Amino acid sequence: MLPTVRDLTELTRLFEAGRDEELYVRWSRGPEVDLADSGTSRDGLTGIALPGLSANSLRLERWWHDRSLRLWLARRLYDYEHLRDLRSPGVRPWVLRGREIARGPDNEPLVVDVQPLAWVADEVLQEAQLLVNEQGSREWGPMDRRVPR
């Protein structure tokens, strides 16, 4: 059974424990479903099978310097929270270790050799949203394509 991360502090600890590894967050119905279904994703526009699972890197970039790790992880969750509503019922975020094999059509990492680490609880998403909103930026928001043109 996969453990569940219950707050940003716990997610930060998980990240720090795997700092030398490539950690990702994926929004789906879970590793059992994803890995049973050939461990690949499909391009939403064309339906083409991709060579790995689409995920979002949690890698802390050097340019972030010594800024808050909690804020970094919060924004990585916040960026893609809309996928929970967009994809289907039962979609949740989960953290995994893996190896990037390619990039998908949205320039997202496609990951193989997946090792599930933890589910991310709704409370973490709420905490992430609050932390991001506290930044007060009018120029930044989630990467949601559903926004009207």
Sequence and secondary structure as in RCSB ss.txt:
>XXXX:A:sequence
MLPTVRDLTELTRLFEAGRDEELYVRWSRGPEVDLADSGTSRDGLTGIALPGLSANSLRLERWWHDRSLRLWLAR
RLYDYEHLRDLRSPGVRPWVLRGREIARGPDNEPLVVDVQPLAWVADEVLQEAQLLVNEQGSREWGPMDRRVPR
>XXXX:A:secstr
   EE SHHHHHHHHHHTTTS EEEEEES HHHHHHTTT  B TTT  B SSEE EE    GGGTTS HHHHHHH
HHHHTTHHHHHH TT EEEEEEEEEEEE TTS EEEEEEEEEEEE HHHHHHHHHHHHTT  SS     TTS  
